Amino acid sequence: MTTAQLIAFNLTLLAAMAAPGPALLYALRQSVAGGFVAGVATGAGLGLMAALWTAAALLGLNAVFALVPWAYLVLKTAGALYLIWIAIQLWRNAHQPVSDSAHPGARAFLGGMLVNLANPKSVLFAGAVLVVIFPPDLSPGTKALIVANHFIVELIVYTLFAACLSSAPARAGYLRLKPIVDRAASVILGALGLRLLFGR
């Protein structure tokens, strides 16, 4: 593995993180509603699960999905249902106080992990990126380095994200618009869940 390959992987990862999706949306809401600590804990959970998907891709889980389609279908269905459940909770609790609507501490971390676990397409994406960027004969140590690098990049990005969004102006704006923001987030997450459930 060369430095250029690692840089290419990180640039691709940053581009993927910037694309709107359930992870970014969940991190945004947690950071604004729950504050910096909740945002960082959520980001750590999101980053760890994303890094584990990369580890799975390095270990050939995408090949397993190709050989055993029902395993992918089970994971995809469970993930879609989880996203839809989050959407329903957001809609129902849109008028609840912030302290009741943002998950703190360990629950934020677990919530982040579950959101990224909810999309097994991540392992297919990771597998495609890894095949394009890295040579096939990576040593176990190099694979571990790629996974650790992935987690660190995600943690840094989500920490910066939380620092920006947990500021007083961002929080005040969210409090003013909480019912609208939460229900918009509910619709988006629900649509993503339905797309994952019924999409190919």
Backbone bond lengths (Angstrom), bond angles and torsions (degrees), N, CA, C in turn:
res aa  C-N    CA-C-N  psi(-1)  N-CA   C-N-CA  omega(-1)  CA-C   N-CA-C  phi
1 M - - - 1.455 - - 1.511 110.02 -
2 T 1.325 117.23 132.53 1.458 121.76 179.46 1.528 110.52 -102.61
3 T 1.328 115.21 164.61 1.468 120.09 176.72 1.524 110.52 -62.06
4 A 1.324 116.74 -38.28 1.466 120.82 179.69 1.530 111.04 -61.83
5 Q 1.317 116.95 -38.81 1.465 120.49 178.80 1.526 111.21 -66.50
6 L 1.336 116.53 -40.80 1.462 120.09 178.89 1.528 110.70 -66.12
7 I 1.330 117.09 -39.32 1.468 120.85 177.58 1.525 110.17 -63.92
8 A 1.330 116.56 -42.22 1.464 120.73 178.85 1.527 110.78 -61.93
9 F 1.332 116.08 -41.02 1.465 120.43 177.91 1.526 110.53 -62.83
10 N 1.326 116.97 -44.29 1.466 120.63 -178.86 1.528 111.76 -65.82
11 L 1.326 117.57 -39.04 1.464 120.34 178.31 1.526 110.40 -65.13
12 T 1.332 116.99 -40.25 1.463 121.01 176.91 1.522 110.58 -64.80
13 L 1.323 116.20 -40.54 1.462 121.50 178.82 1.525 110.84 -62.73
14 L 1.333 117.38 -44.79 1.464 121.33 179.52 1.527 111.01 -62.96
15 A 1.325 116.36 -40.04 1.461 119.94 178.10 1.523 110.51 -63.64
16 A 1.339 116.66 -41.32 1.469 120.72 179.02 1.528 111.07 -66.04
17 M 1.326 117.20 -39.14 1.467 120.36 179.69 1.522 111.89 -66.76
18 A 1.343 116.37 -31.70 1.465 120.49 -177.93 1.524 112.19 -75.07
19 A 1.337 117.23 -19.03 1.466 120.24 -179.64 1.527 109.59 -71.50
20 P 1.343 117.88 132.41 1.463 120.38 179.78 1.527 111.25 -58.39
21 G 1.316 115.72 133.99 1.461 121.18 -179.80 1.504 109.23 -170.12
22 P 1.333 117.98 -178.65 1.466 120.23 -176.50 1.520 113.57 -61.56
23 A 1.337 118.74 -35.67 1.463 120.91 -178.74 1.525 110.95 -65.92
24 L 1.332 116.43 -49.56 1.461 120.56 -179.56 1.522 111.15 -63.07
25 L 1.322 116.18 -42.08 1.458 120.83 -178.87 1.528 111.08 -65.35
26 Y 1.321 116.99 -42.67 1.462 121.20 -179.78 1.531 110.72 -66.43
27 A 1.336 116.99 -41.72 1.459 121.19 178.12 1.522 110.81 -63.37
28 L 1.325 116.42 -40.53 1.470 120.87 179.26 1.523 110.70 -60.11
29 R 1.327 115.73 -50.35 1.452 119.16 -176.84 1.527 112.21 -65.85
30 Q 1.318 116.89 -41.97 1.458 120.52 179.99 1.536 111.20 -63.88
31 S 1.328 117.23 -39.90 1.464 121.07 -178.45 1.516 111.30 -66.95
32 V 1.336 116.31 -42.53 1.462 119.91 -178.47 1.521 110.97 -74.12
33 A 1.318 116.90 -44.17 1.459 120.29 -175.74 1.520 112.82 -78.91
34 G 1.326 117.21 -38.57 1.457 120.38 -173.40 1.515 115.64 -100.92
35 G 1.338 117.14 -11.76 1.458 119.73 -179.84 1.524 112.84 93.67
36 F 1.330 114.66 -178.24 1.471 121.31 -172.71 1.530 112.97 -60.67
37 V 1.332 117.08 -46.74 1.470 120.33 -176.40 1.522 110.72 -63.14
38 A 1.334 116.76 -44.45 1.466 120.39 178.54 1.525 110.42 -63.68
39 G 1.340 116.55 -38.65 1.455 120.44 179.32 1.516 112.27 -64.84
40 V 1.339 116.63 -42.78 1.470 120.68 179.72 1.528 110.32 -67.91
41 A 1.337 116.87 -41.98 1.465 120.28 179.12 1.527 110.53 -62.74
42 T 1.324 116.30 -41.40 1.465 120.18 176.80 1.521 110.54 -62.49
43 G 1.340 116.38 -45.47 1.463 121.00 179.15 1.513 112.38 -61.75
44 A 1.336 116.78 -37.23 1.468 120.10 177.99 1.527 110.60 -64.20
45 G 1.333 116.70 -40.98 1.460 120.11 177.25 1.521 112.26 -66.17
46 L 1.330 115.94 -44.02 1.465 120.20 177.54 1.526 110.64 -61.07
47 G 1.342 115.74 -45.47 1.458 120.25 -177.25 1.514 112.81 -66.89
48 L 1.333 116.62 -39.78 1.464 119.28 -179.96 1.520 111.18 -64.51
49 M 1.345 116.44 -43.81 1.468 118.58 -179.55 1.519 110.93 -67.14
50 A 1.332 117.52 -38.84 1.470 120.55 178.10 1.525 110.23 -63.08
51 A 1.340 116.44 -41.25 1.466 120.23 178.29 1.531 110.83 -65.79
52 L 1.336 116.70 -35.94 1.463 120.04 177.38 1.530 111.12 -67.32
53 W 1.343 117.29 -33.76 1.461 119.58 174.65 1.530 110.29 -65.10
54 T 1.336 116.03 -38.63 1.469 119.38 176.31 1.526 110.08 -63.86
55 A 1.331 116.56 -42.00 1.467 120.08 176.89 1.524 110.32 -60.31
56 A 1.334 116.29 -41.90 1.463 120.24 178.97 1.527 110.83 -62.38
57 A 1.341 115.84 -41.13 1.467 119.45 178.31 1.524 110.59 -64.01
58 L 1.322 117.01 -40.47 1.465 120.57 178.46 1.526 111.64 -64.78
59 L 1.322 115.84 -29.92 1.462 120.41 179.41 1.527 112.62 -87.69
60 G 1.329 115.92 -1.53 1.457 119.46 174.50 1.506 115.88 92.12
61 L 1.348 117.99 22.53 1.466 119.31 -179.72 1.526 111.92 -65.02
62 N 1.348 116.41 -30.54 1.465 118.27 177.67 1.524 110.79 -61.82
63 A 1.342 116.68 -33.76 1.470 120.17 176.20 1.526 110.35 -68.18
64 V 1.340 116.32 -36.35 1.470 120.35 177.17 1.525 110.07 -63.27
65 F 1.324 116.79 -43.06 1.462 120.65 178.11 1.530 110.89 -60.12
66 A 1.333 116.08 -38.15 1.467 119.71 179.18 1.528 110.84 -66.93
67 L 1.325 116.59 -36.81 1.461 120.93 -178.97 1.524 112.80 -80.45
68 V 1.348 115.72 -32.01 1.472 120.76 -177.36 1.531 108.60 -124.54
69 P 1.329 117.67 77.61 1.470 121.02 -174.52 1.523 113.90 -57.01
70 W 1.354 117.82 -31.47 1.462 119.02 -177.36 1.523 111.67 -66.13
71 A 1.338 118.44 -28.18 1.468 121.03 178.56 1.526 109.87 -65.62
72 Y 1.325 115.37 -42.91 1.468 119.94 177.03 1.527 110.14 -64.66
73 L 1.333 116.44 -41.67 1.458 120.82 -179.14 1.520 111.68 -62.58
74 V 1.331 117.06 -40.47 1.471 121.04 178.90 1.533 110.38 -63.68
75 L 1.340 116.44 -47.60 1.457 120.35 179.44 1.520 111.33 -62.76
76 K 1.323 116.22 -43.30 1.461 120.53 -178.46 1.522 111.09 -64.29
77 T 1.325 117.17 -41.96 1.464 120.97 -179.54 1.523 111.00 -66.11
78 A 1.328 116.86 -44.52 1.468 120.56 178.54 1.526 110.47 -61.92
79 G 1.326 116.57 -42.15 1.461 120.49 179.27 1.511 112.23 -64.23
80 A 1.326 116.71 -42.81 1.459 120.73 179.47 1.519 111.03 -62.82
81 L 1.325 117.05 -43.58 1.461 121.18 179.73 1.528 111.21 -64.07
82 Y 1.348 116.71 -35.41 1.465 119.30 177.86 1.529 110.92 -65.67
83 L 1.337 117.46 -43.60 1.461 120.58 178.32 1.528 111.02 -62.04
84 I 1.327 116.69 -39.84 1.464 120.55 178.42 1.523 110.26 -65.92
85 W 1.337 116.97 -37.83 1.474 120.62 177.32 1.531 110.55 -62.90
86 I 1.351 117.33 -43.54 1.466 120.35 176.91 1.524 109.98 -59.43
87 A 1.336 116.50 -43.54 1.462 120.92 -179.17 1.529 110.90 -59.90
88 I 1.331 116.85 -43.32 1.468 120.61 179.77 1.528 110.74 -63.83
89 Q 1.332 117.08 -42.67 1.463 120.70 179.28 1.517 111.58 -63.50
90 L 1.336 116.42 -41.97 1.469 120.07 178.18 1.529 110.31 -60.69
91 W 1.305 116.66 -44.48 1.469 120.71 -178.12 1.523 110.17 -63.66
92 R 1.331 116.41 -46.61 1.465 120.81 -177.18 1.529 112.19 -66.35
93 N 1.346 117.43 -33.45 1.465 121.39 -174.66 1.525 113.30 -102.06
94 A 1.318 116.86 17.52 1.472 120.10 -175.75 1.526 112.24 -59.94
95 H 1.328 117.49 -29.90 1.470 120.48 -178.27 1.530 112.75 -98.71
96 Q 1.344 116.78 4.57 1.466 120.14 178.04 1.529 110.07 -75.49
97 P 1.349 118.26 153.71 1.468 120.86 175.45 1.524 111.12 -59.01
98 V 1.332 116.25 155.03 1.460 121.67 -177.63 1.514 111.84 -57.10
99 S 1.333 117.15 -39.86 1.463 120.39 -177.23 1.522 112.26 -62.14
100 D 1.346 116.31 -22.48 1.459 120.26 179.73 1.528 112.87 -94.48
101 S 1.338 116.40 -6.77 1.459 118.36 -171.44 1.518 113.89 -113.67
102 A 1.325 118.14 -10.38 1.468 120.95 179.03 1.526 109.03 -112.88
103 H 1.312 116.72 135.33 1.466 120.74 -179.37 1.525 109.64 -83.42
104 P 1.333 118.78 125.02 1.468 121.12 178.71 1.519 112.06 -92.19
105 G 1.333 115.54 163.58 1.459 123.10 168.06 1.507 116.28 48.44
106 A 1.337 114.98 -126.51 1.457 121.37 -175.14 1.525 111.43 -62.20
107 R 1.330 117.75 -32.81 1.466 120.25 178.94 1.520 110.58 -67.81
108 A 1.332 117.12 -34.03 1.464 120.61 177.00 1.521 110.31 -66.70
109 F 1.327 116.35 -42.45 1.462 121.44 178.47 1.524 110.52 -62.05
110 L 1.338 116.47 -47.47 1.460 120.96 179.81 1.521 110.91 -64.60
111 G 1.318 116.43 -40.04 1.463 119.88 178.15 1.517 111.36 -61.35
112 G 1.338 116.72 -41.35 1.459 120.50 177.12 1.515 111.92 -61.80
113 M 1.331 116.32 -43.36 1.465 119.91 178.70 1.532 110.93 -62.38
114 L 1.321 116.65 -42.79 1.462 120.23 -177.10 1.528 111.65 -67.48
115 V 1.337 116.63 -36.16 1.467 119.41 178.75 1.523 110.31 -62.47
116 N 1.331 117.82 -44.85 1.465 119.38 179.43 1.530 112.14 -77.61
117 L 1.316 117.41 -25.50 1.462 119.52 172.84 1.522 110.14 -66.94
118 A 1.329 115.40 -26.88 1.456 121.24 -175.90 1.525 113.98 -69.85
119 N 1.327 118.27 -2.70 1.458 119.67 -179.11 1.524 110.87 -129.05
120 P 1.329 117.79 86.44 1.468 119.67 179.48 1.520 113.18 -66.17
121 K 1.355 117.35 -9.93 1.459 118.91 174.81 1.526 110.32 -63.28
122 S 1.337 116.27 -19.87 1.465 120.08 178.87 1.521 111.39 -58.92
123 V 1.322 116.98 -37.55 1.465 119.27 -178.14 1.522 110.48 -70.36
124 L 1.331 116.87 -32.70 1.460 119.96 177.13 1.521 110.70 -70.23
125 F 1.349 116.08 -40.11 1.462 120.12 176.34 1.521 110.39 -63.06
126 A 1.332 115.82 -47.24 1.462 120.18 -179.98 1.522 110.58 -59.97
127 G 1.340 115.49 -42.31 1.456 119.20 179.83 1.517 112.17 -61.06
128 A 1.343 116.39 -42.22 1.464 120.56 179.82 1.522 111.25 -64.74
129 V 1.331 116.32 -43.69 1.467 120.59 -179.73 1.525 110.86 -64.67
130 L 1.327 116.14 -43.68 1.468 120.09 -178.24 1.524 111.42 -63.51
131 V 1.327 116.92 -40.03 1.465 120.71 -179.82 1.527 110.83 -64.34
132 V 1.329 115.96 -39.00 1.464 120.41 -177.99 1.521 111.37 -71.86
133 I 1.339 117.59 -39.12 1.468 120.94 -170.96 1.521 113.50 -91.09
134 F 1.339 116.93 -43.13 1.466 119.83 -171.52 1.526 111.90 -105.20
135 P 1.342 117.19 153.35 1.470 120.50 175.11 1.534 109.47 -69.94
136 P 1.333 117.90 158.68 1.471 120.66 -174.45 1.530 114.65 -74.81
137 D 1.323 117.85 -20.18 1.472 120.68 -172.65 1.527 112.15 -99.56
138 L 1.322 116.24 52.11 1.465 120.02 -179.87 1.523 110.16 -75.07
139 S 1.338 115.65 141.12 1.462 120.25 177.43 1.532 109.42 -76.78
140 P 1.338 118.22 159.92 1.473 120.44 177.08 1.529 112.42 -55.75
141 G 1.334 116.80 -38.33 1.456 120.02 179.20 1.519 112.39 -64.46
142 T 1.334 116.45 -39.69 1.462 120.88 178.67 1.520 110.70 -67.29
143 K 1.325 116.76 -40.11 1.463 120.40 177.43 1.529 110.99 -62.24
144 A 1.322 116.31 -41.20 1.471 120.46 177.74 1.522 110.69 -63.51
145 L 1.339 116.54 -38.50 1.465 121.02 178.55 1.524 110.87 -63.93
146 I 1.338 117.39 -41.71 1.467 121.09 179.00 1.520 110.64 -62.80
147 V 1.324 116.78 -43.08 1.474 120.95 179.89 1.536 110.49 -65.01
148 A 1.344 116.73 -45.26 1.465 120.48 178.70 1.525 110.87 -62.61
149 N 1.324 116.54 -42.53 1.461 121.70 177.87 1.527 110.40 -59.52
150 H 1.334 116.30 -43.39 1.468 120.74 179.58 1.529 110.59 -59.17
151 F 1.323 116.65 -47.64 1.465 120.28 -179.57 1.527 111.53 -62.17
152 I 1.325 117.54 -43.89 1.467 121.51 -177.83 1.528 110.75 -63.63
153 V 1.334 116.84 -43.16 1.466 120.21 179.24 1.524 110.42 -61.30
154 E 1.332 116.65 -46.71 1.465 119.95 -179.89 1.528 111.24 -62.92
155 L 1.328 117.23 -42.04 1.459 120.69 -179.23 1.527 111.01 -63.47
156 I 1.332 117.58 -42.63 1.470 121.38 178.53 1.529 110.52 -61.79
157 V 1.336 115.81 -47.08 1.469 119.75 -177.78 1.523 111.12 -62.77
158 Y 1.330 117.28 -46.49 1.463 119.58 -178.51 1.527 112.57 -70.11
159 T 1.336 117.53 -29.24 1.464 120.35 175.29 1.527 110.59 -66.74
160 L 1.330 116.78 -44.69 1.465 120.76 175.84 1.522 110.72 -62.43
161 F 1.310 115.59 -40.59 1.460 122.50 177.98 1.526 110.35 -59.68
162 A 1.334 116.00 -46.71 1.467 120.97 179.97 1.523 111.38 -64.92
163 A 1.335 116.92 -39.10 1.467 120.92 179.92 1.524 111.05 -61.84
164 C 1.333 116.39 -39.44 1.467 120.18 179.83 1.525 111.92 -73.35
165 L 1.315 116.95 -44.03 1.458 120.84 -172.05 1.520 114.09 -83.16
166 S 1.334 116.97 -17.28 1.463 118.81 -179.95 1.526 111.98 -91.80
167 S 1.320 116.95 9.36 1.467 120.78 178.84 1.529 109.92 -67.52
168 A 1.325 115.98 161.74 1.463 120.92 -178.36 1.530 112.92 -58.96
169 P 1.350 119.21 -46.04 1.477 118.49 178.75 1.533 112.94 -61.35
170 A 1.345 116.71 -41.29 1.465 119.73 180.00 1.521 110.42 -64.79
171 R 1.334 115.88 -42.73 1.471 119.80 -179.94 1.533 110.97 -65.77
172 A 1.340 117.18 -41.38 1.466 120.26 179.52 1.525 111.06 -63.71
173 G 1.335 115.65 -40.73 1.456 119.32 178.05 1.516 111.85 -64.19
174 Y 1.331 115.78 -39.51 1.467 120.05 178.87 1.524 110.91 -65.40
175 L 1.328 116.59 -42.43 1.459 120.00 -179.17 1.529 111.24 -61.23
176 R 1.341 116.30 -36.48 1.461 119.85 178.74 1.536 111.55 -67.03
177 L 1.318 115.23 -37.12 1.461 120.21 -171.96 1.530 113.30 -110.26
178 K 1.338 116.89 14.23 1.466 120.50 -171.97 1.526 114.45 -50.34
179 P 1.341 120.45 -50.71 1.472 118.45 -178.84 1.526 112.85 -58.91
180 I 1.336 116.42 -41.08 1.463 120.06 -178.78 1.522 110.40 -68.95
181 V 1.352 116.76 -46.02 1.463 121.13 -178.45 1.526 110.76 -63.48
182 D 1.328 116.57 -45.43 1.468 119.97 -178.26 1.525 111.51 -64.50
183 R 1.324 117.00 -39.69 1.464 118.62 -179.11 1.531 111.18 -74.37
184 A 1.335 116.89 -32.05 1.470 119.07 173.57 1.528 109.88 -65.01
185 A 1.344 115.73 -43.52 1.464 120.01 177.45 1.519 110.57 -62.21
186 S 1.339 116.70 -38.33 1.454 121.54 178.79 1.524 111.09 -60.85
187 V 1.315 116.24 -44.86 1.470 120.80 -179.38 1.525 110.48 -63.65
188 I 1.344 116.02 -43.89 1.468 120.16 -178.30 1.523 110.84 -65.60
189 L 1.331 117.03 -47.45 1.464 120.09 179.70 1.534 111.45 -64.63
190 G 1.331 116.13 -39.18 1.454 119.32 177.28 1.520 111.54 -62.89
191 A 1.331 116.18 -41.51 1.465 120.22 178.57 1.525 110.97 -65.10
192 L 1.333 116.58 -39.98 1.466 120.15 177.73 1.524 110.76 -64.22
193 G 1.348 115.87 -40.29 1.456 119.62 177.98 1.518 112.08 -63.65
194 L 1.343 116.35 -43.34 1.465 120.37 178.70 1.524 111.41 -65.63
195 R 1.334 115.39 -37.68 1.468 118.93 178.43 1.526 110.44 -65.17
196 L 1.340 114.99 -40.85 1.460 118.51 178.15 1.523 110.85 -67.14
197 L 1.327 116.57 -36.33 1.467 121.23 -177.67 1.522 112.10 -69.98
198 F 1.341 116.59 -42.01 1.463 119.82 -174.16 1.520 113.53 -106.58
199 G 1.352 117.11 -9.20 1.461 119.61 179.80 1.518 111.47 -76.47
200 R 1.308 115.12 165.63 1.458 120.05 -179.73 1.513 110.05 -86.27
